[in-house]
Amino acid sequence: MPGLLRGVVRTAAVAGTATAVRNGVSRRQANRWAQQDSQQAQAAVDPGQFPQAQTPVTGAPPAPPAPVAGPSTIDQLKDLGALYQQGILTEDEFAAQKAKILGS
C-alpha cells in the first residue's frame, strides 16, 4: 500500500506542476498579446509614435506591369497547322484562324 500511495502522490505532484506551468505560460502569452494590441491601438491614435509609418513614399511611380507573353506567332501557326492536318479544322476555319493570327 505505501508504494501505491507514493505513486498517487507523485502523479498528483507532476500533474499539479504541469498545470501551474501551463497556466503561467498562458498568462504570460496573454499579457504579451494584450501589450501588442494596446501598442497597435495607441499607434493608430498617435501616429507620431511610429514615424516610419507616416513617412510618405517619394520617387517614380511603379512601372506598369509587363505584358504577358503569349505563344509566338510561329507557335500558333504550327498548332493551327497541326489541327488542320488532323482534320479537326476545315480549310475555311484554318484560313480564318490563320488570318486572325497574322492580323490580316
Biopython code that builds the backbone (N, CA, C, O; Angstrom):
import numpy as np
from Bio.PDB.StructureBuilder import StructureBuilder

atoms = [
    (1, "MET", "N", (0.796, -1.201, 0.000)),
    (1, "MET", "CA", (0.000, 0.000, 0.000)),
    (1, "MET", "C", (0.840, 1.267, 0.000)),
    (1, "MET", "O", (0.455, 2.228, -0.666)),
    (2, "PRO", "N", (1.980, 1.328, 0.716)),
    (2, "PRO", "CA", (2.779, 2.545, 0.683)),
    (2, "PRO", "C", (3.298, 2.854, -0.733)),
    (2, "PRO", "O", (3.415, 4.026, -1.092)),
    (3, "GLY", "N", (3.612, 1.828, -1.543)),
    (3, "GLY", "CA", (4.081, 2.049, -2.906)),
    (3, "GLY", "C", (2.991, 2.663, -3.772)),
    (3, "GLY", "O", (3.269, 3.524, -4.607)),
    (4, "LEU", "N", (1.756, 2.225, -3.578)),
    (4, "LEU", "CA", (0.625, 2.760, -4.336)),
    (4, "LEU", "C", (0.381, 4.214, -3.961)),
    (4, "LEU", "O", (0.140, 5.055, -4.828)),
    (5, "LEU", "N", (0.442, 4.503, -2.677)),
    (5, "LEU", "CA", (0.232, 5.873, -2.210)),
    (5, "LEU", "C", (1.326, 6.802, -2.734)),
    (5, "LEU", "O", (1.056, 7.939, -3.121)),
    (6, "ARG", "N", (2.576, 6.297, -2.741)),
    (6, "ARG", "CA", (3.690, 7.092, -3.243)),
    (6, "ARG", "C", (3.486, 7.409, -4.740)),
    (6, "ARG", "O", (3.762, 8.527, -5.175)),
    (7, "GLY", "N", (3.012, 6.445, -5.511)),
    (7, "GLY", "CA", (2.748, 6.660, -6.935)),
    (7, "GLY", "C", (1.639, 7.674, -7.167)),
    (7, "GLY", "O", (1.732, 8.502, -8.073)),
    (8, "VAL", "N", (0.587, 7.615, -6.352)),
    (8, "VAL", "CA", (-0.515, 8.569, -6.486)),
    (8, "VAL", "C", (-0.043, 9.970, -6.145)),
    (8, "VAL", "O", (-0.392, 10.927, -6.837)),
    (9, "VAL", "N", (0.748, 10.106, -5.082)),
    (9, "VAL", "CA", (1.254, 11.419, -4.678)),
    (9, "VAL", "C", (2.184, 11.979, -5.751)),
    (9, "VAL", "O", (2.121, 13.166, -6.072)),
    (10, "ARG", "N", (3.051, 11.122, -6.310)),
    (10, "ARG", "CA", (3.966, 11.572, -7.354)),
    (10, "ARG", "C", (3.181, 12.042, -8.576)),
    (10, "ARG", "O", (3.504, 13.087, -9.141)),
    (11, "THR", "N", (2.170, 11.307, -8.992)),
    (11, "THR", "CA", (1.348, 11.684, -10.135)),
    (11, "THR", "C", (0.642, 13.014, -9.890)),
    (11, "THR", "O", (0.570, 13.866, -10.775)),
    (12, "ALA", "N", (0.124, 13.177, -8.677)),
    (12, "ALA", "CA", (-0.553, 14.429, -8.348)),
    (12, "ALA", "C", (0.421, 15.597, -8.372)),
    (12, "ALA", "O", (0.076, 16.685, -8.833)),
    (13, "ALA", "N", (1.630, 15.382, -7.880)),
    (13, "ALA", "CA", (2.631, 16.454, -7.867)),
    (13, "ALA", "C", (3.030, 16.830, -9.294)),
    (13, "ALA", "O", (3.157, 18.012, -9.610)),
    (14, "VAL", "N", (3.228, 15.833, -10.154)),
    (14, "VAL", "CA", (3.618, 16.105, -11.541)),
    (14, "VAL", "C", (2.481, 16.826, -12.273)),
    (14, "VAL", "O", (2.717, 17.800, -12.987)),
    (15, "ALA", "N", (1.267, 16.351, -12.093)),
    (15, "ALA", "CA", (0.124, 16.987, -12.758)),
    (15, "ALA", "C", (-0.082, 18.407, -12.258)),
    (15, "ALA", "O", (-0.373, 19.305, -13.048)),
    (16, "GLY", "N", (0.066, 18.621, -10.966)),
    (16, "GLY", "CA", (-0.086, 19.966, -10.417)),
    (16, "GLY", "C", (0.983, 20.906, -10.938)),
    (16, "GLY", "O", (0.693, 22.060, -11.255)),
    (17, "THR", "N", (2.225, 20.423, -11.033)),
    (17, "THR", "CA", (3.316, 21.247, -11.548)),
    (17, "THR", "C", (3.081, 21.585, -13.021)),
    (17, "THR", "O", (3.274, 22.724, -13.447)),
    (18, "ALA", "N", (2.665, 20.586, -13.784)),
    (18, "ALA", "CA", (2.405, 20.819, -15.210)),
    (18, "ALA", "C", (1.287, 21.838, -15.397)),
    (18, "ALA", "O", (1.383, 22.711, -16.259)),
    (19, "THR", "N", (0.250, 21.736, -14.612)),
    (19, "THR", "CA", (-0.863, 22.686, -14.705)),
    (19, "THR", "C", (-0.408, 24.091, -14.344)),
    (19, "THR", "O", (-0.779, 25.057, -15.011)),
    (20, "ALA", "N", (0.393, 24.208, -13.294)),
    (20, "ALA", "CA", (0.875, 25.521, -12.882)),
    (20, "ALA", "C", (1.762, 26.145, -13.955)),
    (20, "ALA", "O", (1.657, 27.342, -14.226)),
    (21, "VAL", "N", (2.621, 25.356, -14.560)),
    (21, "VAL", "CA", (3.500, 25.863, -15.611)),
    (21, "VAL", "C", (2.677, 26.288, -16.817)),
    (21, "VAL", "O", (2.899, 27.362, -17.376)),
    (22, "ARG", "N", (1.721, 25.442, -17.225)),
    (22, "ARG", "CA", (0.885, 25.764, -18.374)),
    (22, "ARG", "C", (0.098, 27.048, -18.140)),
    (22, "ARG", "O", (-0.004, 27.887, -19.035)),
    (23, "ASN", "N", (-0.450, 27.201, -16.959)),
    (23, "ASN", "CA", (-1.209, 28.418, -16.646)),
    (23, "ASN", "C", (-0.305, 29.646, -16.664)),
    (23, "ASN", "O", (-0.717, 30.712, -17.122)),
    (24, "GLY", "N", (0.913, 29.507, -16.172)),
    (24, "GLY", "CA", (1.845, 30.633, -16.174)),
    (24, "GLY", "C", (2.221, 31.035, -17.591)),
    (24, "GLY", "O", (2.279, 32.224, -17.907)),
    (25, "VAL", "N", (2.475, 30.054, -18.441)),
    (25, "VAL", "CA", (2.822, 30.345, -19.836)),
    (25, "VAL", "C", (1.642, 31.008, -20.534)),
    (25, "VAL", "O", (1.823, 31.985, -21.260)),
    (26, "SER", "N", (0.453, 30.493, -20.324)),
    (26, "SER", "CA", (-0.739, 31.077, -20.950)),
    (26, "SER", "C", (-0.945, 32.521, -20.495)),
    (26, "SER", "O", (-1.289, 33.389, -21.297)),
    (27, "ARG", "N", (-0.734, 32.768, -19.215)),
    (27, "ARG", "CA", (-0.916, 34.107, -18.669)),
    (27, "ARG", "C", (0.116, 35.072, -19.270)),
    (27, "ARG", "O", (-0.229, 36.194, -19.640)),
    (28, "ARG", "N", (1.394, 34.635, -19.369)),
    (28, "ARG", "CA", (2.421, 35.499, -19.958)),
    (28, "ARG", "C", (2.125, 35.792, -21.422)),
    (28, "ARG", "O", (2.294, 36.922, -21.882)),
    (29, "GLN", "N", (1.681, 34.767, -22.158)),
    (29, "GLN", "CA", (1.370, 34.977, -23.570)),
    (29, "GLN", "C", (0.184, 35.930, -23.727)),
    (29, "GLN", "O", (0.200, 36.788, -24.610)),
    (30, "ALA", "N", (-0.826, 35.793, -22.897)),
    (30, "ALA", "CA", (-1.986, 36.681, -22.958)),
    (30, "ALA", "C", (-1.559, 38.124, -22.648)),
    (30, "ALA", "O", (-2.056, 39.066, -23.266)),
    (31, "ASN", "N", (-0.645, 38.292, -21.700)),
    (31, "ASN", "CA", (-0.147, 39.635, -21.377)),
    (31, "ASN", "C", (0.622, 40.235, -22.551)),
    (31, "ASN", "O", (0.493, 41.426, -22.834)),
    (32, "ARG", "N", (1.424, 39.414, -23.235)),
    (32, "ARG", "CA", (2.157, 39.913, -24.398)),
    (32, "ARG", "C", (1.199, 40.346, -25.497)),
    (32, "ARG", "O", (1.387, 41.400, -26.105)),
    (33, "TRP", "N", (0.178, 39.544, -25.755)),
    (33, "TRP", "CA", (-0.797, 39.879, -26.793)),
    (33, "TRP", "C", (-1.545, 41.160, -26.440)),
    (33, "TRP", "O", (-1.786, 42.007, -27.300)),
    (34, "ALA", "N", (-1.907, 41.291, -25.174)),
    (34, "ALA", "CA", (-2.611, 42.499, -24.744)),
    (34, "ALA", "C", (-1.704, 43.721, -24.902)),
    (34, "ALA", "O", (-2.168, 44.784, -25.315)),
    (35, "GLN", "N", (-0.426, 43.579, -24.580)),
    (35, "GLN", "CA", (0.515, 44.682, -24.727)),
    (35, "GLN", "C", (0.673, 45.059, -26.201)),
    (35, "GLN", "O", (0.701, 46.244, -26.533)),
    (36, "GLN", "N", (0.776, 44.069, -27.083)),
    (36, "GLN", "CA", (0.885, 44.354, -28.517)),
    (36, "GLN", "C", (-0.370, 45.034, -29.031)),
    (36, "GLN", "O", (-0.286, 45.975, -29.820)),
    (37, "ASP", "N", (-1.532, 44.570, -28.595)),
    (37, "ASP", "CA", (-2.785, 45.181, -29.021)),
    (37, "ASP", "C", (-2.864, 46.640, -28.571)),
    (37, "ASP", "O", (-3.301, 47.508, -29.327)),
    (38, "SER", "N", (-2.441, 46.896, -27.343)),
    (38, "SER", "CA", (-2.508, 48.273, -26.856)),
    (38, "SER", "C", (-1.521, 49.165, -27.604)),
    (38, "SER", "O", (-1.823, 50.331, -27.858)),
    (39, "GLN", "N", (-0.348, 48.642, -27.963)),
    (39, "GLN", "CA", (0.610, 49.422, -28.735)),
    (39, "GLN", "C", (0.066, 49.726, -30.127)),
    (39, "GLN", "O", (0.243, 50.833, -30.636)),
    (40, "GLN", "N", (-0.586, 48.759, -30.736)),
    (40, "GLN", "CA", (-1.157, 48.981, -32.062)),
    (40, "GLN", "C", (-2.304, 49.997, -31.995)),
    (40, "GLN", "O", (-2.440, 50.848, -32.874)),
    (41, "ALA", "N", (-3.112, 49.901, -30.961)),
    (41, "ALA", "CA", (-4.218, 50.850, -30.804)),
    (41, "ALA", "C", (-3.670, 52.249, -30.553)),
    (41, "ALA", "O", (-4.203, 53.225, -31.082)),
    (42, "GLN", "N", (-2.629, 52.355, -29.764)),
    (42, "GLN", "CA", (-2.023, 53.651, -29.486)),
    (42, "GLN", "C", (-1.386, 54.218, -30.749)),
    (42, "GLN", "O", (-1.449, 55.426, -30.981)),
    (43, "ALA", "N", (-0.780, 53.372, -31.561)),
    (43, "ALA", "CA", (-0.174, 53.832, -32.814)),
    (43, "ALA", "C", (-1.242, 54.334, -33.770)),
    (43, "ALA", "O", (-1.000, 55.273, -34.530)),
    (44, "ALA", "N", (-2.407, 53.730, -33.744)),
    (44, "ALA", "CA", (-3.489, 54.175, -34.618)),
    (44, "ALA", "C", (-3.994, 55.548, -34.177)),
    (44, "ALA", "O", (-4.380, 56.366, -35.012)),
    (45, "VAL", "N", (-3.992, 55.801, -32.870)),
    (45, "VAL", "CA", (-4.447, 57.079, -32.336)),
    (45, "VAL", "C", (-3.345, 58.123, -32.427)),
    (45, "VAL", "O", (-3.618, 59.279, -32.750)),
    (46, "ASP", "N", (-2.099, 57.733, -32.148)),
    (46, "ASP", "CA", (-0.964, 58.647, -32.122)),
    (46, "ASP", "C", (0.076, 58.190, -33.141)),
    (46, "ASP", "O", (1.020, 57.489, -32.777)),
    (47, "PRO", "N", (-0.077, 58.570, -34.409)),
    (47, "PRO", "CA", (0.873, 58.102, -35.418)),
    (47, "PRO", "C", (2.277, 58.656, -35.229)),
    (47, "PRO", "O", (3.202, 58.155, -35.868)),
    (48, "GLY", "N", (2.484, 59.649, -34.396)),
    (48, "GLY", "CA", (3.810, 60.195, -34.154)),
    (48, "GLY", "C", (4.716, 59.230, -33.433)),
    (48, "GLY", "O", (5.935, 59.396, -33.452)),
    (49, "GLN", "N", (4.144, 58.218, -32.792)),
    (49, "GLN", "CA", (4.950, 57.263, -32.054)),
    (49, "GLN", "C", (5.786, 56.430, -33.021)),
    (49, "GLN", "O", (6.912, 56.051, -32.698)),
    (50, "PHE", "N", (5.253, 56.147, -34.184)),
    (50, "PHE", "CA", (5.959, 55.353, -35.170)),
    (50, "PHE", "C", (6.163, 56.216, -36.420)),
    (50, "PHE", "O", (5.359, 56.134, -37.349)),
    (51, "PRO", "N", (7.214, 57.039, -36.468)),
    (51, "PRO", "CA", (7.378, 57.968, -37.582)),
    (51, "PRO", "C", (7.557, 57.277, -38.926)),
    (51, "PRO", "O", (7.199, 57.850, -39.955)),
    (52, "GLN", "N", (8.096, 56.070, -38.950)),
    (52, "GLN", "CA", (8.276, 55.413, -40.230)),
    (52, "GLN", "C", (6.938, 55.081, -40.877)),
    (52, "GLN", "O", (6.879, 54.910, -42.094)),
    (53, "ALA", "N", (5.883, 54.986, -40.112)),
    (53, "ALA", "CA", (4.570, 54.657, -40.672)),
    (53, "ALA", "C", (3.967, 55.851, -41.406)),
    (53, "ALA", "O", (3.152, 55.664, -42.310)),
    (54, "GLN", "N", (4.353, 57.085, -41.033)),
    (54, "GLN", "CA", (3.747, 58.243, -41.670)),
    (54, "GLN", "C", (4.660, 58.886, -42.707)),
    (54, "GLN", "O", (4.283, 59.896, -43.302)),
    (55, "THR", "N", (5.845, 58.334, -42.942)),
    (55, "THR", "CA", (6.755, 58.887, -43.920)),
    (55, "THR", "C", (6.212, 58.611, -45.317)),
    (55, "THR", "O", (6.014, 57.452, -45.683)),
    (56, "PRO", "N", (5.968, 59.664, -46.105)),
    (56, "PRO", "CA", (5.436, 59.429, -47.449)),
    (56, "PRO", "C", (6.499, 58.822, -48.351)),
    (56, "PRO", "O", (7.687, 59.123, -48.229)),
    (57, "VAL", "N", (6.064, 57.991, -49.229)),
    (57, "VAL", "CA", (6.966, 57.360, -50.181)),
    (57, "VAL", "C", (7.082, 58.286, -51.379)),
    (57, "VAL", "O", (6.076, 58.666, -51.977)),
    (58, "THR", "N", (8.301, 58.645, -51.725)),
    (58, "THR", "CA", (8.518, 59.528, -52.863)),
    (58, "THR", "C", (9.325, 58.791, -53.908)),
    (58, "THR", "O", (9.954, 57.774, -53.618)),
    (59, "GLY", "N", (9.304, 59.297, -55.100)),
    (59, "GLY", "CA", (10.073, 58.675, -56.165)),
    (59, "GLY", "C", (9.179, 58.433, -57.361)),
    (59, "GLY", "O", (8.048, 58.913, -57.431)),
    (60, "ALA", "N", (9.707, 57.693, -58.276)),
    (60, "ALA", "CA", (8.986, 57.412, -59.510)),
    (60, "ALA", "C", (7.823, 56.471, -59.231)),
    (60, "ALA", "O", (7.919, 55.594, -58.372)),
    (61, "PRO", "N", (6.736, 56.651, -59.950)),
    (61, "PRO", "CA", (5.622, 55.720, -59.781)),
    (61, "PRO", "C", (6.032, 54.344, -60.274)),
    (61, "PRO", "O", (6.927, 54.223, -61.110)),
    (62, "PRO", "N", (5.392, 53.323, -59.769)),
    (62, "PRO", "CA", (5.780, 51.970, -60.186)),
    (62, "PRO", "C", (5.548, 51.784, -61.683)),
    (62, "PRO", "O", (4.615, 52.339, -62.263)),
    (63, "ALA", "N", (6.411, 50.999, -62.277)),
    (63, "ALA", "CA", (6.316, 50.740, -63.712)),
    (63, "ALA", "C", (5.071, 49.910, -63.999)),
    (63, "ALA", "O", (4.687, 49.071, -63.184)),
    (64, "PRO", "N", (4.448, 50.130, -65.131)),
    (64, "PRO", "CA", (3.285, 49.312, -65.467)),
    (64, "PRO", "C", (3.707, 47.861, -65.646)),
    (64, "PRO", "O", (4.842, 47.588, -66.036)),
    (65, "PRO", "N", (2.817, 46.944, -65.366)),
    (65, "PRO", "CA", (3.197, 45.536, -65.487)),
    (65, "PRO", "C", (3.545, 45.189, -66.930)),
    (65, "PRO", "O", (2.956, 45.708, -67.878)),
    (66, "ALA", "N", (4.503, 44.310, -67.062)),
    (66, "ALA", "CA", (4.934, 43.889, -68.392)),
    (66, "ALA", "C", (3.821, 43.078, -69.039)),
    (66, "ALA", "O", (3.122, 42.328, -68.358)),
    (67, "PRO", "N", (3.655, 43.222, -70.339)),
    (67, "PRO", "CA", (2.615, 42.442, -71.000)),
    (67, "PRO", "C", (2.929, 40.955, -70.896)),
    (67, "PRO", "O", (4.087, 40.540, -70.939)),
    (68, "VAL", "N", (1.900, 40.189, -70.762)),
    (68, "VAL", "CA", (2.059, 38.748, -70.634)),
    (68, "VAL", "C", (2.420, 38.197, -72.000)),
    (68, "VAL", "O", (1.704, 38.401, -72.981)),
    (69, "ALA", "N", (3.524, 37.506, -72.047)),
    (69, "ALA", "CA", (3.981, 36.965, -73.314)),
    (69, "ALA", "C", (3.205, 35.692, -73.620)),
    (69, "ALA", "O", (3.298, 34.706, -72.889)),
    (70, "GLY", "N", (2.463, 35.721, -74.673)),
    (70, "GLY", "CA", (1.723, 34.544, -75.101)),
    (70, "GLY", "C", (2.578, 33.738, -76.060)),
    (70, "GLY", "O", (3.747, 34.052, -76.281)),
    (71, "PRO", "N", (2.003, 32.727, -76.611)),
    (71, "PRO", "CA", (2.768, 31.931, -77.575)),
    (71, "PRO", "C", (3.100, 32.776, -78.797)),
    (71, "PRO", "O", (2.320, 33.639, -79.199)),
    (72, "SER", "N", (4.250, 32.521, -79.375)),
    (72, "SER", "CA", (4.668, 33.304, -80.535)),
    (72, "SER", "C", (3.768, 33.004, -81.725)),
    (72, "SER", "O", (3.031, 32.018, -81.737)),
    (73, "THR", "N", (3.845, 33.863, -82.711)),
    (73, "THR", "CA", (3.027, 33.699, -83.920)),
    (73, "THR", "C", (3.362, 32.388, -84.615)),
    (73, "THR", "O", (2.473, 31.692, -85.106)),
    (74, "ILE", "N", (4.636, 32.058, -84.654)),
    (74, "ILE", "CA", (5.049, 30.817, -85.316)),
    (74, "ILE", "C", (4.483, 29.609, -84.587)),
    (74, "ILE", "O", (4.012, 28.664, -85.220)),
    (75, "ASP", "N", (4.528, 29.636, -83.234)),
    (75, "ASP", "CA", (3.971, 28.520, -82.459)),
    (75, "ASP", "C", (2.470, 28.393, -82.703)),
    (75, "ASP", "O", (1.944, 27.287, -82.830)),
    (76, "GLN", "N", (1.794, 29.527, -82.767)),
    (76, "GLN", "CA", (0.352, 29.488, -83.010)),
    (76, "GLN", "C", (0.050, 28.909, -84.387)),
    (76, "GLN", "O", (-0.879, 28.117, -84.547)),
    (77, "LEU", "N", (0.838, 29.308, -85.374)),
    (77, "LEU", "CA", (0.629, 28.788, -86.726)),
    (77, "LEU", "C", (0.933, 27.289, -86.807)),
    (77, "LEU", "O", (0.245, 26.551, -87.512)),
    (78, "LYS", "N", (1.962, 26.846, -86.087)),
    (78, "LYS", "CA", (2.280, 25.411, -86.058)),
    (78, "LYS", "C", (1.134, 24.622, -85.441)),
    (78, "LYS", "O", (0.743, 23.575, -85.957)),
    (79, "ASP", "N", (0.595, 25.132, -84.330)),
    (79, "ASP", "CA", (-0.536, 24.456, -83.680)),
    (79, "ASP", "C", (-1.750, 24.431, -84.602)),
    (79, "ASP", "O", (-2.451, 23.424, -84.699)),
    (80, "LEU", "N", (-1.984, 25.542, -85.269)),
    (80, "LEU", "CA", (-3.111, 25.629, -86.189)),
    (80, "LEU", "C", (-2.940, 24.646, -87.346)),
    (80, "LEU", "O", (-3.897, 23.979, -87.742)),
    (81, "GLY", "N", (-1.705, 24.553, -87.897)),
    (81, "GLY", "CA", (-1.429, 23.610, -88.982)),
    (81, "GLY", "C", (-1.631, 22.172, -88.533)),
    (81, "GLY", "O", (-2.136, 21.343, -89.291)),
    (82, "ALA", "N", (-1.231, 21.876, -87.288)),
    (82, "ALA", "CA", (-1.420, 20.514, -86.773)),
    (82, "ALA", "C", (-2.907, 20.193, -86.660)),
    (82, "ALA", "O", (-3.318, 19.078, -86.983)),
    (83, "LEU", "N", (-3.709, 21.132, -86.214)),
    (83, "LEU", "CA", (-5.156, 20.902, -86.117)),
    (83, "LEU", "C", (-5.764, 20.688, -87.500)),
    (83, "LEU", "O", (-6.667, 19.869, -87.667)),
    (84, "TYR", "N", (-5.268, 21.423, -88.480)),
    (84, "TYR", "CA", (-5.779, 21.283, -89.847)),
    (84, "TYR", "C", (-5.400, 19.912, -90.419)),
    (84, "TYR", "O", (-6.212, 19.249, -91.065)),
    (85, "GLN", "N", (-4.131, 19.494, -90.165)),
    (85, "GLN", "CA", (-3.670, 18.208, -90.687)),
    (85, "GLN", "C", (-4.387, 17.041, -90.023)),
    (85, "GLN", "O", (-4.565, 15.995, -90.647)),
    (86, "GLN", "N", (-4.797, 17.199, -88.778)),
    (86, "GLN", "CA", (-5.525, 16.142, -88.069)),
    (86, "GLN", "C", (-6.978, 16.086, -88.498)),
    (86, "GLN", "O", (-7.697, 15.154, -88.138)),
    (87, "GLY", "N", (-7.413, 17.067, -89.257)),
    (87, "GLY", "CA", (-8.786, 17.083, -89.728)),
    (87, "GLY", "C", (-9.753, 17.712, -88.749)),
    (87, "GLY", "O", (-10.966, 17.614, -88.934)),
    (88, "ILE", "N", (-9.251, 18.348, -87.724)),
    (88, "ILE", "CA", (-10.108, 18.995, -86.728)),
    (88, "ILE", "C", (-10.690, 20.279, -87.294)),
    (88, "ILE", "O", (-11.832, 20.633, -87.001)),
    (89, "LEU", "N", (-9.892, 20.985, -88.117)),
    (89, "LEU", "CA", (-10.349, 22.236, -88.725)),
    (89, "LEU", "C", (-10.590, 22.014, -90.217)),
    (89, "LEU", "O", (-9.880, 21.263, -90.885)),
    (90, "THR", "N", (-11.606, 22.689, -90.702)),
    (90, "THR", "CA", (-11.837, 22.680, -92.150)),
    (90, "THR", "C", (-10.906, 23.698, -92.787)),
    (90, "THR", "O", (-10.247, 24.470, -92.090)),
    (91, "GLU", "N", (-10.855, 23.698, -94.105)),
    (91, "GLU", "CA", (-9.986, 24.636, -94.808)),
    (91, "GLU", "C", (-10.411, 26.075, -94.559)),
    (91, "GLU", "O", (-9.560, 26.952, -94.413)),
    (92, "ASP", "N", (-11.719, 26.333, -94.508)),
    (92, "ASP", "CA", (-12.219, 27.684, -94.247)),
    (92, "ASP", "C", (-11.880, 28.137, -92.824)),
    (92, "ASP", "O", (-11.466, 29.276, -92.607)),
    (93, "GLU", "N", (-12.062, 27.220, -91.849)),
    (93, "GLU", "CA", (-11.736, 27.559, -90.461)),
    (93, "GLU", "C", (-10.241, 27.825, -90.315)),
    (93, "GLU", "O", (-9.826, 28.746, -89.611)),
    (94, "PHE", "N", (-9.436, 27.001, -90.995)),
    (94, "PHE", "CA", (-7.991, 27.176, -90.958)),
    (94, "PHE", "C", (-7.600, 28.541, -91.511)),
    (94, "PHE", "O", (-6.782, 29.245, -90.919)),
    (95, "ALA", "N", (-8.190, 28.914, -92.653)),
    (95, "ALA", "CA", (-7.864, 30.193, -93.279)),
    (95, "ALA", "C", (-8.293, 31.359, -92.396)),
    (95, "ALA", "O", (-7.574, 32.352, -92.291)),
    (96, "ALA", "N", (-9.457, 31.248, -91.761)),
    (96, "ALA", "CA", (-9.943, 32.332, -90.902)),
    (96, "ALA", "C", (-9.038, 32.506, -89.681)),
    (96, "ALA", "O", (-8.693, 33.631, -89.319)),
    (97, "GLN", "N", (-8.658, 31.403, -89.053)),
    (97, "GLN", "CA", (-7.793, 31.478, -87.866)),
    (97, "GLN", "C", (-6.395, 31.973, -88.236)),
    (97, "GLN", "O", (-5.782, 32.730, -87.483)),
    (98, "LYS", "N", (-5.902, 31.553, -89.375)),
    (98, "LYS", "CA", (-4.593, 31.994, -89.837)),
    (98, "LYS", "C", (-4.594, 33.508, -90.060)),
    (98, "LYS", "O", (-3.657, 34.205, -89.670)),
    (99, "ALA", "N", (-5.659, 34.005, -90.692)),
    (99, "ALA", "CA", (-5.765, 35.444, -90.931)),
    (99, "ALA", "C", (-5.857, 36.197, -89.603)),
    (99, "ALA", "O", (-5.300, 37.286, -89.462)),
    (100, "LYS", "N", (-6.553, 35.622, -88.645)),
    (100, "LYS", "CA", (-6.694, 36.249, -87.318)),
    (100, "LYS", "C", (-5.336, 36.336, -86.619)),
    (100, "LYS", "O", (-4.997, 37.360, -86.026)),
    (101, "ILE", "N", (-4.559, 35.238, -86.698)),
    (101, "ILE", "CA", (-3.238, 35.211, -86.054)),
    (101, "ILE", "C", (-2.292, 36.211, -86.716)),
    (101, "ILE", "O", (-1.546, 36.919, -86.040)),
    (102, "LEU", "N", (-2.336, 36.256, -88.046)),
    (102, "LEU", "CA", (-1.434, 37.142, -88.779)),
    (102, "LEU", "C", (-1.910, 38.593, -88.766)),
    (102, "LEU", "O", (-1.182, 39.495, -89.181)),
    (103, "GLY", "N", (-3.129, 38.811, -88.290)),
    (103, "GLY", "CA", (-3.634, 40.162, -88.182)),
    (103, "GLY", "C", (-4.035, 40.775, -89.500)),
    (103, "GLY", "O", (-4.053, 41.998, -89.642)),
    (104, "SER", "N", (-4.360, 39.935, -90.470)),
    (104, "SER", "CA", (-4.782, 40.482, -91.763)),
    (104, "SER", "C", (-6.266, 40.367, -91.933)),
    (104, "SER", "O", (-6.803, 40.776, -92.963)),
]
sb = StructureBuilder()
sb.init_structure("model")
sb.init_model(0)
sb.init_chain("A")
sb.init_seg("    ")
for serial, (resi, resn, name, xyz) in enumerate(atoms, 1):
    if name == "N":
        sb.init_residue(resn, " ", resi, " ")
    sb.init_atom(name, np.array(xyz, "f"), 0.0, 1.0, " ", f" {name:<3s}", serial, name[0])
structure = sb.get_structure()
